[in-house]
Amino acid sequence: MKLKLILSIALAALILNARAATENAAMPAPATNSADAMTALFGDPDIVKGDGFTIKRSELDQVVSSAKANAAAQNQQLPAGFEAGVLDQLISIHLLLQKATDEDRAAGKKEADLQYAALIKRFGSEAAFQRQLLAVGMTVNELKAKAAQEATAKAVLTRLLKVTVTNAELQDYYTNHPADFEVPETAHVQHILLMTVDPSSRPPTPLPTNTIAMKRQQIDGLLKRARAGEDFGALARQYSEDPGSKDNGGELPEFPKGQMLPEFEAAAFSLTNNQISDVVTTVYGFHIIKLLSIKPAHTLTLAEKSSSTNLTIADELREALSNGKIRKLTPDYVKQLRVDDHVEILDANLKSEEDALTAAAASQAAGADGTTK
């Protein structure tokens, strides 16, 4: 389904997705904790204060550092104003957590657990997901704690803003947005990868020619063994150099066309069930692919289960529509909370950045309303 759910800061900052684990089989090296390094150098001052809470520099640095590490691993940069945007969200979360009830916290923990389970499923195994966390300098406990806080804050908003979605609204959206529920043809495969590049370099650099030649001989031998009937998953666990899938027997999450590297995709979609490909060469190395199944394109029904969660499509749609209502109502509500709770940004540079972000948002909103000259 193409609907976009509200992601917590922790998850959004990591930009975690199954595509990164498969398209870029060479996982990034573990990140040094630059947030800890900055704290050691400059201390950990309060950067925001309000009635009943403060935000320290380290809290902001942890999220931003994780995002920077993940962006760098994908040869990307964070957008302008990212740090100020994260700070704005952190302030909102702290304000809302002060209004949380036991029911809100229980609902937040439940949603955070669902988010975590969905990510594990998308990455294929908990070990693969934990490696990605390590690469961006975050632990499982840190991620779970942040996700629970942010989900609790959303539960507070849902309660205080009295947000509900009726069955009629649900059906109306489903009827009038059929494209959102179209699922393309997908392939489900196992693969074995022998890398011909150094995954620790950025960008990955080719291995020596003689090493590549040896790996070609090795992959040819593995292909013969797989086609002779040896257990493909066992071969992947023993020999594959894709850390994102080897522990799971080389199994990758289902993927549509346009998501994988072209050579890998073409081979996968040309196979029949349980057929094993010839050796496929990509920029990362030599692959052997075994097709498990092809799912034809189809339209989701509201009653069926999501492929990434244990929720029905109706439940996911209700959540998405609820999130949309929250997004519209939250800015004015939180703006008043900041006044009521005397929120003050203590860091001059961050205050300047946040003021610029606020002014840009106001200008954009005015333009959308047709009130600009």
C-alpha positions as CSV (number, residue, x, y, z in Angstrom):
1,M,0.0,0.0,0.0
2,K,1.4,3.4,-0.9
3,L,0.0,5.2,2.2
4,K,2.7,6.8,4.3
5,L,2.5,6.4,8.0
6,I,3.9,8.9,10.5
7,L,7.3,7.5,11.5
8,S,8.9,8.3,14.8
9,I,12.1,10.5,14.8
10,A,14.2,7.4,15.7
11,L,13.0,5.5,12.7
12,A,12.9,8.4,10.3
13,A,16.4,9.5,11.3
14,L,17.7,6.1,10.6
15,I,16.0,5.9,7.2
16,L,15.9,2.2,7.6
17,N,14.5,0.1,4.8
18,A,14.8,-3.3,3.4
19,R,16.0,-1.9,0.1
20,A,19.2,-0.6,1.6
21,A,20.0,-4.1,3.0
22,T,19.6,-5.8,-0.4
23,E,20.4,-3.3,-3.1
24,N,23.5,-2.2,-1.2
25,A,24.7,-5.6,-0.1
26,A,28.0,-4.1,1.3
27,M,26.8,-2.9,4.7
28,P,28.5,0.1,6.1
29,A,31.2,-0.3,8.8
30,P,30.1,0.3,12.4
31,A,29.8,4.0,13.1
32,T,31.8,5.7,15.8
33,N,29.5,7.4,18.3
34,S,30.1,11.0,17.2
35,A,27.5,12.2,19.7
36,D,29.6,10.8,22.6
37,A,32.7,12.3,21.1
38,M,31.1,15.8,20.9
39,T,29.8,15.4,24.5
40,A,33.3,14.6,25.6
41,L,34.8,17.6,23.8
42,F,32.1,20.2,24.6
43,G,30.2,18.9,27.5
44,D,26.4,18.3,27.6
45,P,24.7,21.7,28.1
46,D,20.9,22.2,28.2
47,I,19.8,23.5,24.8
48,V,16.1,23.8,25.6
49,K,14.2,24.4,28.8
50,G,10.5,24.5,29.6
51,D,8.2,23.9,32.6
52,G,9.0,20.4,33.8
53,F,11.7,19.4,31.3
54,T,15.0,20.2,29.7
55,I,16.6,18.9,26.5
56,K,20.4,18.3,26.5
57,R,22.7,18.6,23.5
58,S,23.4,14.9,23.6
59,E,19.8,14.0,23.0
60,L,19.7,16.0,19.8
61,D,23.2,14.9,18.7
62,Q,22.3,11.2,19.0
63,V,19.5,11.4,16.5
64,V,21.4,13.7,14.1
65,S,24.6,11.6,14.3
66,S,22.7,8.4,13.5
67,A,21.0,10.1,10.5
68,K,24.3,11.5,9.3
69,A,26.0,8.1,9.5
70,N,23.2,6.4,7.5
71,A,23.1,9.2,4.9
72,A,26.9,9.0,4.4
73,A,26.6,5.2,4.0
74,Q,24.3,5.9,1.1
75,N,26.4,8.7,-0.3
76,Q,23.7,11.2,0.6
77,Q,23.5,14.4,2.7
78,L,20.9,15.5,5.2
79,P,18.6,18.3,4.0
80,A,19.0,21.8,5.1
81,G,17.3,22.5,8.4
82,F,17.3,18.9,9.5
83,E,18.8,19.5,12.9
84,A,16.3,22.3,13.6
85,G,13.4,20.1,12.5
86,V,14.5,17.3,14.8
87,L,14.8,19.7,17.7
88,D,11.3,21.0,17.0
89,Q,10.0,17.4,17.2
90,L,11.9,16.6,20.4
91,I,10.3,19.7,22.0
92,S,6.9,18.5,21.0
93,I,7.5,15.1,22.3
94,H,8.7,16.3,25.7
95,L,5.7,18.6,26.0
96,L,3.3,15.8,25.1
97,L,4.9,13.2,27.4
98,Q,4.1,15.4,30.4
99,K,0.4,14.9,29.6
100,A,0.6,11.1,29.1
101,T,-1.6,8.8,31.0
102,D,-0.9,5.2,31.8
103,E,-3.2,4.3,28.9
104,D,-1.2,6.5,26.6
105,R,2.1,4.9,27.6
106,A,0.6,1.4,27.2
107,A,-0.7,2.3,23.7
108,G,2.7,3.8,22.9
109,K,4.6,0.7,23.9
110,K,2.3,-1.5,21.9
111,E,2.8,0.6,18.7
112,A,6.5,0.8,19.2
113,D,6.7,-3.0,19.6
114,L,4.7,-3.4,16.3
115,Q,7.1,-1.0,14.5
116,Y,10.1,-3.0,15.8
117,A,8.6,-6.3,14.7
118,A,7.8,-4.9,11.2
119,L,11.4,-3.7,10.8
120,I,12.7,-7.1,11.8
121,K,10.5,-8.7,9.2
122,R,11.6,-6.3,6.5
123,F,15.3,-7.0,7.2
124,G,14.8,-10.8,7.3
125,S,16.3,-11.3,10.7
126,E,17.0,-9.6,14.0
127,A,20.7,-10.0,13.5
128,A,20.6,-8.2,10.1
129,F,18.6,-5.3,11.6
130,Q,21.0,-5.0,14.6
131,R,23.9,-4.7,12.3
132,Q,22.2,-1.8,10.5
133,L,21.6,-0.2,13.9
134,L,25.3,-0.7,14.8
135,A,26.3,0.9,11.5
136,V,24.5,4.1,12.5
137,G,25.6,4.1,16.1
138,M,22.4,3.1,17.9
139,T,21.5,0.2,20.1
140,V,18.3,-1.8,20.1
141,N,17.3,-0.5,23.6
142,E,17.9,3.1,22.5
143,L,15.8,2.7,19.4
144,K,13.0,1.0,21.4
145,A,13.0,3.7,24.0
146,K,12.8,6.5,21.5
147,A,10.1,4.8,19.5
148,A,8.0,4.2,22.6
149,Q,8.3,7.8,23.7
150,E,7.3,9.1,20.2
151,A,4.4,6.6,20.0
152,T,3.2,7.7,23.4
153,A,3.3,11.3,22.3
154,K,1.1,10.4,19.4
155,A,-1.3,8.6,21.7
156,V,-1.5,11.7,23.7
157,L,-2.4,13.8,20.6
158,T,-5.0,11.3,19.5
159,R,-6.7,11.5,22.9
160,L,-6.5,15.2,23.5
161,L,-7.4,16.2,19.9
162,K,-10.2,13.6,19.9
163,V,-9.1,12.1,16.6
164,T,-11.3,9.3,15.3
165,V,-11.8,7.7,11.9
166,T,-15.2,6.3,11.1
167,N,-15.9,3.2,9.0
168,A,-17.6,5.4,6.4
169,E,-14.4,7.5,6.1
170,L,-12.4,4.3,5.7
171,Q,-14.6,2.9,3.0
172,D,-14.7,6.2,1.2
173,Y,-10.9,6.5,1.0
174,Y,-10.6,2.9,-0.2
175,T,-13.2,3.4,-2.9
176,N,-11.8,6.7,-4.2
177,H,-8.1,5.8,-4.1
178,P,-7.8,2.4,-5.8
179,A,-4.2,3.1,-6.9
180,D,-3.1,3.2,-3.3
181,F,-4.0,-0.4,-2.8
182,E,-2.4,-1.8,-6.0
183,V,0.5,-4.2,-5.3
184,P,2.9,-4.8,-8.1
185,E,4.3,-8.2,-9.1
186,T,7.0,-9.3,-6.5
187,A,9.7,-11.9,-6.3
188,H,10.9,-13.8,-3.3
189,V,14.4,-15.2,-3.5
190,Q,17.4,-16.5,-1.7
191,H,20.9,-15.6,-2.9
192,I,24.5,-16.2,-2.3
193,L,26.9,-13.2,-2.7
194,L,30.7,-13.2,-3.0
195,M,31.9,-9.6,-3.0
196,T,34.3,-8.3,-5.5
197,V,34.6,-4.9,-3.8
198,D,35.9,-3.8,-0.4
199,P,32.7,-3.0,1.6
200,S,34.7,-0.9,4.2
201,S,35.7,1.7,1.6
202,R,33.4,4.6,0.5
203,P,32.6,4.2,-2.3
204,P,33.4,0.5,-2.4
205,T,36.6,-0.1,-4.3
206,P,37.4,-3.2,-6.4
207,L,39.4,-6.1,-4.9
208,P,42.7,-7.1,-6.5
209,T,42.2,-8.9,-9.9
210,N,43.6,-12.2,-8.6
211,T,41.2,-12.2,-5.7
212,I,38.3,-11.6,-8.0
213,A,39.4,-14.5,-10.2
214,M,39.5,-16.7,-7.1
215,K,36.0,-15.7,-6.1
216,R,34.8,-16.4,-9.6
217,Q,36.1,-19.9,-9.3
218,Q,34.5,-20.3,-5.9
219,I,31.1,-19.0,-7.0
220,D,31.2,-21.4,-10.0
221,G,31.8,-24.3,-7.6
222,L,29.0,-23.2,-5.3
223,L,26.6,-23.0,-8.3
224,K,27.5,-26.6,-9.2
225,R,26.8,-27.8,-5.6
226,A,23.5,-25.9,-5.4
227,R,22.3,-27.4,-8.7
228,A,23.5,-30.8,-7.6
229,G,20.9,-30.6,-4.8
230,E,22.8,-29.3,-1.8
231,D,20.7,-27.2,0.6
232,F,20.8,-23.6,-0.8
233,G,20.2,-22.0,2.6
234,A,23.0,-24.0,4.2
235,L,25.4,-22.9,1.4
236,A,24.3,-19.2,1.9
237,R,24.8,-19.4,5.6
238,Q,28.3,-20.8,5.2
239,Y,29.6,-18.9,2.2
240,S,27.6,-15.8,1.4
241,E,29.2,-12.4,2.1
242,D,25.9,-10.5,2.3
243,P,25.6,-9.8,6.0
244,G,22.0,-8.7,5.6
245,S,20.8,-12.1,4.5
246,K,23.3,-14.9,5.1
247,D,22.1,-15.7,8.6
248,N,18.6,-16.2,7.1
249,G,19.9,-18.6,4.5
250,G,20.3,-15.9,1.9
251,E,16.5,-15.1,2.0
252,L,15.6,-11.6,1.0
253,P,12.3,-9.8,1.6
254,E,9.9,-9.8,-1.3
255,F,10.6,-7.1,-3.8
256,P,9.0,-5.5,-6.9
257,K,10.6,-4.5,-10.2
258,G,12.6,-1.3,-9.9
259,Q,14.0,-1.9,-6.4
260,M,17.0,-4.1,-7.0
261,L,20.1,-3.7,-9.1
262,P,19.1,-4.2,-12.8
263,E,21.1,-7.4,-13.3
264,F,19.9,-9.0,-10.1
265,E,16.3,-8.0,-10.8
266,A,16.3,-9.3,-14.4
267,A,17.7,-12.7,-13.3
268,A,15.3,-13.1,-10.4
269,F,12.1,-12.3,-12.5
270,S,13.2,-14.6,-15.3
271,L,13.3,-17.8,-13.1
272,T,10.6,-20.3,-12.3
273,N,9.9,-21.5,-8.8
274,N,12.9,-23.2,-7.2
275,Q,15.1,-22.6,-10.3
276,I,18.6,-21.5,-9.6
277,S,20.2,-18.8,-11.8
278,D,23.5,-18.8,-13.5
279,V,26.1,-16.6,-11.9
280,V,24.9,-13.0,-11.9
281,T,27.5,-10.2,-11.8
282,T,26.7,-6.8,-10.3
283,V,28.8,-3.9,-9.0
284,Y,29.0,-5.7,-5.6
285,G,30.1,-9.1,-6.8
286,F,29.0,-12.5,-7.9
287,H,25.5,-13.7,-7.0
288,I,23.6,-17.0,-7.3
289,I,19.8,-16.6,-7.0
290,K,17.2,-19.1,-6.2
291,L,13.6,-18.1,-6.8
292,L,11.2,-19.1,-4.1
293,S,8.0,-17.6,-5.6
294,I,6.6,-14.9,-7.8
295,K,3.5,-13.1,-6.6
296,P,1.3,-11.6,-9.4
297,A,0.2,-8.0,-9.2
298,H,-3.1,-7.6,-7.3
299,T,-5.3,-5.2,-5.4
300,L,-5.4,-5.4,-1.7
301,T,-8.7,-5.9,0.1
302,L,-9.4,-4.2,3.5
303,A,-9.7,-7.6,5.2
304,E,-6.3,-9.0,4.2
305,K,-3.2,-8.8,6.3
306,S,-0.3,-6.5,5.5
307,S,2.8,-8.2,4.2
308,S,5.0,-6.1,6.7
309,T,2.8,-6.2,9.9
310,N,0.2,-8.4,11.5
311,L,-2.4,-5.7,10.9
312,T,-5.2,-5.8,8.4
313,I,-5.1,-3.3,5.5
314,A,-8.2,-1.7,7.2
315,D,-6.2,-1.2,10.4
316,E,-3.3,0.3,8.5
317,L,-5.6,2.6,6.6
318,R,-7.4,3.7,9.7
319,E,-4.0,4.5,11.3
320,A,-2.9,6.4,8.2
321,L,-6.1,8.5,8.1
322,S,-5.8,9.2,11.8
323,N,-2.2,10.3,11.3
324,G,-3.3,12.7,8.6
325,K,-5.8,14.3,10.9
326,I,-3.2,14.6,13.7
327,R,-0.7,16.3,11.2
328,K,-3.3,18.9,10.5
329,L,-4.3,19.6,14.1
330,T,-0.9,19.3,15.8
331,P,1.0,22.5,14.8
332,D,-1.5,24.9,16.4
333,Y,-1.9,22.7,19.4
334,V,1.8,22.3,20.1
335,K,2.4,26.0,19.4
336,Q,0.1,26.9,22.3
337,L,1.7,24.3,24.5
338,R,5.1,25.9,23.9
339,V,3.7,29.2,25.1
340,D,1.9,27.7,28.1
341,D,5.0,25.8,29.2
342,H,7.4,28.7,28.6
343,V,9.6,26.8,26.2
344,E,12.9,28.6,25.5
345,I,15.7,27.5,23.1
346,L,19.0,28.3,24.9
347,D,21.4,27.7,22.1
348,A,21.7,30.8,19.9
349,N,22.5,29.0,16.7
350,L,19.7,26.5,17.1
351,K,17.2,29.3,17.9
352,S,18.2,31.1,14.8
353,E,17.8,27.9,12.7
354,E,14.4,27.1,14.3
355,D,13.2,30.7,13.7
356,A,14.2,30.3,10.0
357,L,12.4,27.0,9.8
358,T,9.3,28.4,11.4
359,A,9.3,31.4,9.1
360,A,9.7,29.1,6.0
361,A,6.8,27.0,7.2
362,A,4.6,30.0,7.7
363,S,5.4,31.4,4.3
364,Q,4.7,28.0,2.7
365,A,1.3,27.8,4.5
366,A,0.4,31.3,3.5
367,G,1.3,30.5,-0.1
368,A,-0.9,27.4,0.0
369,D,-3.8,29.5,1.3
370,G,-3.3,32.0,-1.5
371,T,-2.6,34.8,0.9
372,T,0.9,35.8,-0.4
373,K,1.1,38.8,-2.7
